[in-house]
Amino acid sequence: MSVKPNLNREIGSVVSQITRLADRVLPVKVGRMAVNHVKDNFRKGGYDGQSWKEPYRRRLSFSGAQGSYGTLLSGTNHLRDSTDMDPQRGRVRIFNDVQYAAVHNDGATITVTAKMKKYFWYRHIQARGALRKLKSGKLSRSRRNQSMSREASFWLAMAVKPVGSKINMPKRRFMGIDKELKTKINQTINKELEDLIHGIYTRKPR
């Protein structure tokens, strides 16, 4: 009895499997892993082992939810959940199309505009109006009032900035290929290749 494997067919099958792995399977698997890794940075509150600088709303203990949400987080977590992937042939693009995503990720110097000043004044007036008074007419010294007072002072400081002045937004990087993500990518690729090679060697020739 003799076995005569069709070498051309076997080689073609292997090439087809490798091509499918590189063009279709890995872009999706690596993409999903990268998106989850970026979202996990929000949970950790940092990037590549470095914690993000706390925002003023937390350092000044703003009242309500604003003072309790973690850095770059909100009630909707719109920034975090807008991270997505676009798998393509042999590659994958990880992106976040929120308008202000790049400002947080890379840091920026923002020029104060008249429109921004109106918003700052609105927030100041809103915070001042939320202060509670005693029957005597004096402001309550409750913890909430103290928090609202700090918040009102912050917005006042922002509102009096002249048009054309600068506000420095610190870099709070959440997206990029850090050491941990690079390791995860390499492990995923190696695992898929090992599984492919194992399947080739244990498959009976046709």
Secondary structure, 3 states (H helix, E strand, C coil): CCCCCCHHHHHHHHHHHHHHHHHHHHHHHHHHHHHHHHHHHHHHCEECCEECCCCHHHHCCCCHHHHHCCCCCCCCCHHHHCEEEEEECCEEEEEECCCCHHHHHHCEEEECCHHHHHHHHHHHHHHHHCCCECCCCCECCCHHHHHHHHHHHHHHHHHCCCCCCEEEECCCCCCCCCHHHHHHHHHHHHHHHHHHHHHHHHCCCC
